[in-house]
Amino acid sequence: MKAYQTTTGKAWIAMRLMQNHIQLEIQQRHSGINVEQLLMLMELDFEDGLRPTEIAKRMMRSKGTVSSLLRHAEKNGFIASAADASNRNAKRIFITQEGKKVHDQLAPLVSAELNLCMDGFNEQEIAVVDKVMLHLIKRFNPEWNG
């Protein structure tokens, strides 16, 4: 059996297709942002003033990947950085008014698309999928408590 034919392989393919679909929807509304930058804005909207290392941890991305995301987001005016008052070697990242505007425009789109993915499933089926997904998330990120 090929990897993509397994249950988790199908889940992986489904998640990639969903992310690609959401990316396309985002691009049709705002060409200056990608799904990864939007996820970062969503983290900052939830808790502003995070350190880059915390953003990397929450997004489960490398520091290098997050550095690139931060660089592009700052260039586009979505975020600003400031020195961390408690540690002068560190910085904190803040969502700007432009970033908040883009977030508020696009975050509902992500929620709507995610909700549409479960159309056609009954409550029991959704509960099973939820349990399986939580198990997979915890396997790769034991600290996750979303």
Rosetta constraint file for C-alpha pairs under 8 A:
AtomPair CA 1 CA 5 HARMONIC 6.37 0.50
AtomPair CA 1 CA 6 HARMONIC 7.29 0.50
AtomPair CA 2 CA 6 HARMONIC 7.07 0.50
AtomPair CA 3 CA 9 HARMONIC 5.53 0.50
AtomPair CA 4 CA 8 HARMONIC 7.60 0.50
AtomPair CA 4 CA 9 HARMONIC 4.01 0.50
AtomPair CA 4 CA 10 HARMONIC 5.59 0.50
AtomPair CA 4 CA 12 HARMONIC 7.85 0.50
AtomPair CA 4 CA 13 HARMONIC 7.22 0.50
AtomPair CA 5 CA 9 HARMONIC 5.87 0.50
AtomPair CA 5 CA 10 HARMONIC 6.21 0.50
AtomPair CA 6 CA 10 HARMONIC 6.16 0.50
AtomPair CA 7 CA 11 HARMONIC 6.26 0.50
AtomPair CA 8 CA 12 HARMONIC 6.07 0.50
AtomPair CA 9 CA 13 HARMONIC 6.23 0.50
AtomPair CA 10 CA 14 HARMONIC 6.01 0.50
AtomPair CA 11 CA 15 HARMONIC 6.11 0.50
AtomPair CA 12 CA 16 HARMONIC 6.21 0.50
AtomPair CA 13 CA 17 HARMONIC 6.10 0.50
AtomPair CA 14 CA 18 HARMONIC 6.03 0.50
AtomPair CA 15 CA 19 HARMONIC 6.06 0.50
AtomPair CA 16 CA 20 HARMONIC 6.06 0.50
AtomPair CA 17 CA 21 HARMONIC 6.02 0.50
AtomPair CA 18 CA 22 HARMONIC 6.12 0.50
AtomPair CA 19 CA 23 HARMONIC 6.02 0.50
AtomPair CA 19 CA 35 HARMONIC 7.68 0.50
AtomPair CA 20 CA 24 HARMONIC 6.23 0.50
AtomPair CA 21 CA 25 HARMONIC 6.33 0.50
AtomPair CA 22 CA 26 HARMONIC 6.12 0.50
AtomPair CA 22 CA 35 HARMONIC 7.29 0.50
AtomPair CA 22 CA 110 HARMONIC 6.69 0.50
AtomPair CA 22 CA 113 HARMONIC 7.04 0.50
AtomPair CA 23 CA 27 HARMONIC 6.13 0.50
AtomPair CA 23 CA 34 HARMONIC 6.33 0.50
AtomPair CA 23 CA 35 HARMONIC 5.39 0.50
AtomPair CA 24 CA 28 HARMONIC 6.26 0.50
AtomPair CA 25 CA 29 HARMONIC 6.66 0.50
AtomPair CA 25 CA 109 HARMONIC 7.97 0.50
AtomPair CA 26 CA 30 HARMONIC 5.92 0.50
AtomPair CA 26 CA 31 HARMONIC 7.39 0.50
AtomPair CA 26 CA 33 HARMONIC 7.52 0.50
AtomPair CA 26 CA 34 HARMONIC 6.95 0.50
AtomPair CA 26 CA 35 HARMONIC 7.12 0.50
AtomPair CA 26 CA 106 HARMONIC 6.82 0.50
AtomPair CA 26 CA 109 HARMONIC 7.89 0.50
AtomPair CA 27 CA 31 HARMONIC 4.64 0.50
AtomPair CA 27 CA 32 HARMONIC 7.57 0.50
AtomPair CA 27 CA 33 HARMONIC 7.13 0.50
AtomPair CA 27 CA 34 HARMONIC 7.04 0.50
AtomPair CA 29 CA 106 HARMONIC 7.95 0.50
AtomPair CA 32 CA 76 HARMONIC 7.30 0.50
AtomPair CA 33 CA 37 HARMONIC 6.17 0.50
AtomPair CA 33 CA 38 HARMONIC 6.81 0.50
AtomPair CA 33 CA 73 HARMONIC 7.89 0.50
AtomPair CA 34 CA 38 HARMONIC 6.27 0.50
AtomPair CA 35 CA 39 HARMONIC 6.14 0.50
AtomPair CA 36 CA 40 HARMONIC 6.33 0.50
AtomPair CA 36 CA 69 HARMONIC 7.46 0.50
AtomPair CA 37 CA 41 HARMONIC 6.25 0.50
AtomPair CA 37 CA 69 HARMONIC 6.16 0.50
AtomPair CA 37 CA 73 HARMONIC 6.69 0.50
AtomPair CA 38 CA 42 HARMONIC 6.12 0.50
AtomPair CA 38 CA 103 HARMONIC 6.70 0.50
AtomPair CA 38 CA 106 HARMONIC 7.74 0.50
AtomPair CA 38 CA 107 HARMONIC 7.61 0.50
AtomPair CA 39 CA 43 HARMONIC 6.34 0.50
AtomPair CA 39 CA 59 HARMONIC 7.76 0.50
AtomPair CA 40 CA 44 HARMONIC 6.30 0.50
AtomPair CA 40 CA 55 HARMONIC 7.21 0.50
AtomPair CA 40 CA 59 HARMONIC 7.44 0.50
AtomPair CA 41 CA 45 HARMONIC 5.93 0.50
AtomPair CA 41 CA 78 HARMONIC 7.83 0.50
AtomPair CA 41 CA 95 HARMONIC 6.74 0.50
AtomPair CA 41 CA 99 HARMONIC 6.88 0.50
AtomPair CA 41 CA 100 HARMONIC 7.60 0.50
AtomPair CA 41 CA 103 HARMONIC 6.27 0.50
AtomPair CA 42 CA 46 HARMONIC 6.22 0.50
AtomPair CA 42 CA 103 HARMONIC 6.73 0.50
AtomPair CA 42 CA 107 HARMONIC 7.20 0.50
AtomPair CA 43 CA 47 HARMONIC 6.17 0.50
AtomPair CA 43 CA 48 HARMONIC 7.60 0.50
AtomPair CA 43 CA 55 HARMONIC 7.45 0.50
AtomPair CA 43 CA 58 HARMONIC 7.92 0.50
AtomPair CA 44 CA 48 HARMONIC 4.39 0.50
AtomPair CA 44 CA 49 HARMONIC 7.02 0.50
AtomPair CA 44 CA 50 HARMONIC 7.06 0.50
AtomPair CA 44 CA 93 HARMONIC 7.82 0.50
AtomPair CA 44 CA 94 HARMONIC 6.69 0.50
AtomPair CA 44 CA 95 HARMONIC 6.08 0.50
AtomPair CA 45 CA 95 HARMONIC 6.95 0.50
AtomPair CA 45 CA 100 HARMONIC 7.29 0.50
AtomPair CA 45 CA 103 HARMONIC 7.86 0.50
AtomPair CA 48 CA 93 HARMONIC 7.04 0.50
AtomPair CA 48 CA 94 HARMONIC 5.40 0.50
AtomPair CA 48 CA 95 HARMONIC 6.58 0.50
AtomPair CA 49 CA 92 HARMONIC 5.05 0.50
AtomPair CA 49 CA 93 HARMONIC 4.84 0.50
AtomPair CA 49 CA 94 HARMONIC 4.85 0.50
AtomPair CA 49 CA 95 HARMONIC 7.92 0.50
AtomPair CA 50 CA 54 HARMONIC 6.23 0.50
AtomPair CA 50 CA 55 HARMONIC 6.54 0.50
AtomPair CA 50 CA 92 HARMONIC 5.24 0.50
AtomPair CA 50 CA 93 HARMONIC 5.39 0.50
AtomPair CA 50 CA 94 HARMONIC 7.23 0.50
AtomPair CA 51 CA 55 HARMONIC 6.44 0.50
AtomPair CA 51 CA 90 HARMONIC 7.29 0.50
AtomPair CA 51 CA 91 HARMONIC 5.96 0.50
AtomPair CA 51 CA 92 HARMONIC 4.57 0.50
AtomPair CA 51 CA 93 HARMONIC 6.06 0.50
AtomPair CA 52 CA 56 HARMONIC 6.16 0.50
AtomPair CA 52 CA 63 HARMONIC 7.43 0.50
AtomPair CA 52 CA 66 HARMONIC 7.02 0.50
AtomPair CA 52 CA 67 HARMONIC 7.47 0.50
AtomPair CA 52 CA 91 HARMONIC 7.45 0.50
AtomPair CA 52 CA 92 HARMONIC 6.95 0.50
AtomPair CA 52 CA 93 HARMONIC 6.96 0.50
AtomPair CA 53 CA 57 HARMONIC 6.21 0.50
AtomPair CA 53 CA 63 HARMONIC 6.55 0.50
AtomPair CA 54 CA 58 HARMONIC 6.12 0.50
AtomPair CA 55 CA 59 HARMONIC 6.02 0.50
AtomPair CA 55 CA 66 HARMONIC 7.36 0.50
AtomPair CA 56 CA 60 HARMONIC 5.67 0.50
AtomPair CA 56 CA 61 HARMONIC 4.95 0.50
AtomPair CA 56 CA 62 HARMONIC 5.98 0.50
AtomPair CA 56 CA 63 HARMONIC 5.81 0.50
AtomPair CA 56 CA 66 HARMONIC 5.83 0.50
AtomPair CA 57 CA 61 HARMONIC 6.55 0.50
AtomPair CA 57 CA 62 HARMONIC 7.98 0.50
AtomPair CA 61 CA 65 HARMONIC 6.24 0.50
AtomPair CA 61 CA 66 HARMONIC 6.55 0.50
AtomPair CA 62 CA 66 HARMONIC 6.32 0.50
AtomPair CA 63 CA 67 HARMONIC 5.98 0.50
AtomPair CA 64 CA 68 HARMONIC 6.35 0.50
AtomPair CA 65 CA 69 HARMONIC 6.31 0.50
AtomPair CA 66 CA 70 HARMONIC 5.97 0.50
AtomPair CA 67 CA 71 HARMONIC 6.09 0.50
AtomPair CA 68 CA 72 HARMONIC 6.30 0.50
AtomPair CA 69 CA 73 HARMONIC 5.99 0.50
AtomPair CA 70 CA 74 HARMONIC 5.88 0.50
AtomPair CA 70 CA 79 HARMONIC 7.58 0.50
AtomPair CA 71 CA 75 HARMONIC 6.13 0.50
AtomPair CA 72 CA 76 HARMONIC 6.18 0.50
AtomPair CA 73 CA 77 HARMONIC 6.24 0.50
AtomPair CA 73 CA 78 HARMONIC 5.20 0.50
AtomPair CA 73 CA 79 HARMONIC 5.89 0.50
AtomPair CA 74 CA 78 HARMONIC 5.70 0.50
AtomPair CA 74 CA 79 HARMONIC 4.93 0.50
AtomPair CA 74 CA 80 HARMONIC 5.90 0.50
AtomPair CA 77 CA 96 HARMONIC 6.94 0.50
AtomPair CA 77 CA 98 HARMONIC 6.39 0.50
AtomPair CA 77 CA 99 HARMONIC 6.78 0.50
AtomPair CA 78 CA 95 HARMONIC 6.10 0.50
AtomPair CA 78 CA 96 HARMONIC 5.44 0.50
AtomPair CA 78 CA 97 HARMONIC 7.47 0.50
AtomPair CA 78 CA 98 HARMONIC 5.50 0.50
AtomPair CA 78 CA 99 HARMONIC 3.72 0.50
AtomPair CA 78 CA 100 HARMONIC 7.42 0.50
AtomPair CA 78 CA 102 HARMONIC 7.86 0.50
AtomPair CA 79 CA 93 HARMONIC 6.67 0.50
AtomPair CA 79 CA 94 HARMONIC 5.47 0.50
AtomPair CA 79 CA 95 HARMONIC 4.43 0.50
AtomPair CA 79 CA 96 HARMONIC 5.01 0.50
AtomPair CA 79 CA 99 HARMONIC 6.15 0.50
AtomPair CA 80 CA 93 HARMONIC 5.87 0.50
AtomPair CA 80 CA 94 HARMONIC 5.26 0.50
AtomPair CA 80 CA 95 HARMONIC 6.40 0.50
AtomPair CA 80 CA 96 HARMONIC 6.33 0.50
AtomPair CA 81 CA 91 HARMONIC 6.40 0.50
AtomPair CA 81 CA 92 HARMONIC 5.56 0.50
AtomPair CA 81 CA 93 HARMONIC 4.54 0.50
AtomPair CA 81 CA 94 HARMONIC 6.07 0.50
AtomPair CA 82 CA 91 HARMONIC 5.48 0.50
AtomPair CA 82 CA 92 HARMONIC 5.41 0.50
AtomPair CA 82 CA 93 HARMONIC 6.63 0.50
AtomPair CA 82 CA 94 HARMONIC 7.91 0.50
AtomPair CA 83 CA 87 HARMONIC 7.83 0.50
AtomPair CA 83 CA 88 HARMONIC 6.16 0.50
AtomPair CA 83 CA 89 HARMONIC 7.73 0.50
AtomPair CA 83 CA 90 HARMONIC 6.28 0.50
AtomPair CA 83 CA 91 HARMONIC 4.37 0.50
AtomPair CA 83 CA 92 HARMONIC 6.17 0.50
AtomPair CA 84 CA 88 HARMONIC 5.69 0.50
AtomPair CA 84 CA 89 HARMONIC 7.54 0.50
AtomPair CA 84 CA 90 HARMONIC 5.46 0.50
AtomPair CA 84 CA 91 HARMONIC 4.66 0.50
AtomPair CA 84 CA 92 HARMONIC 5.60 0.50
AtomPair CA 87 CA 91 HARMONIC 7.88 0.50
AtomPair CA 95 CA 99 HARMONIC 5.54 0.50
AtomPair CA 95 CA 100 HARMONIC 6.28 0.50
AtomPair CA 96 CA 100 HARMONIC 6.06 0.50
AtomPair CA 97 CA 101 HARMONIC 6.12 0.50
AtomPair CA 98 CA 102 HARMONIC 6.24 0.50
AtomPair CA 99 CA 103 HARMONIC 5.96 0.50
AtomPair CA 100 CA 104 HARMONIC 5.96 0.50
AtomPair CA 101 CA 105 HARMONIC 6.22 0.50
AtomPair CA 102 CA 106 HARMONIC 6.12 0.50
AtomPair CA 103 CA 107 HARMONIC 5.47 0.50
AtomPair CA 104 CA 108 HARMONIC 7.09 0.50
AtomPair CA 105 CA 109 HARMONIC 7.64 0.50
AtomPair CA 106 CA 110 HARMONIC 6.67 0.50
AtomPair CA 107 CA 111 HARMONIC 6.43 0.50
AtomPair CA 108 CA 112 HARMONIC 6.04 0.50
AtomPair CA 109 CA 113 HARMONIC 6.12 0.50
AtomPair CA 110 CA 114 HARMONIC 6.11 0.50
AtomPair CA 111 CA 115 HARMONIC 6.15 0.50
AtomPair CA 112 CA 116 HARMONIC 6.17 0.50
AtomPair CA 113 CA 117 HARMONIC 6.47 0.50
AtomPair CA 114 CA 118 HARMONIC 7.40 0.50
AtomPair CA 115 CA 119 HARMONIC 7.18 0.50
AtomPair CA 118 CA 126 HARMONIC 7.32 0.50
AtomPair CA 121 CA 125 HARMONIC 5.87 0.50
AtomPair CA 121 CA 126 HARMONIC 6.23 0.50
AtomPair CA 122 CA 126 HARMONIC 6.24 0.50
AtomPair CA 123 CA 127 HARMONIC 6.11 0.50
AtomPair CA 124 CA 128 HARMONIC 6.38 0.50
AtomPair CA 125 CA 129 HARMONIC 6.27 0.50
AtomPair CA 126 CA 130 HARMONIC 5.94 0.50
AtomPair CA 127 CA 131 HARMONIC 6.16 0.50
AtomPair CA 128 CA 132 HARMONIC 6.26 0.50
AtomPair CA 129 CA 133 HARMONIC 6.04 0.50
AtomPair CA 130 CA 134 HARMONIC 6.05 0.50
AtomPair CA 131 CA 135 HARMONIC 6.25 0.50
AtomPair CA 132 CA 136 HARMONIC 6.33 0.50
AtomPair CA 133 CA 137 HARMONIC 6.08 0.50
AtomPair CA 134 CA 138 HARMONIC 6.08 0.50
AtomPair CA 135 CA 139 HARMONIC 6.18 0.50
AtomPair CA 136 CA 140 HARMONIC 6.66 0.50
AtomPair CA 137 CA 141 HARMONIC 5.79 0.50
AtomPair CA 137 CA 142 HARMONIC 7.49 0.50
AtomPair CA 137 CA 144 HARMONIC 7.33 0.50
AtomPair CA 138 CA 142 HARMONIC 4.40 0.50
AtomPair CA 138 CA 143 HARMONIC 7.15 0.50
AtomPair CA 138 CA 144 HARMONIC 6.31 0.50
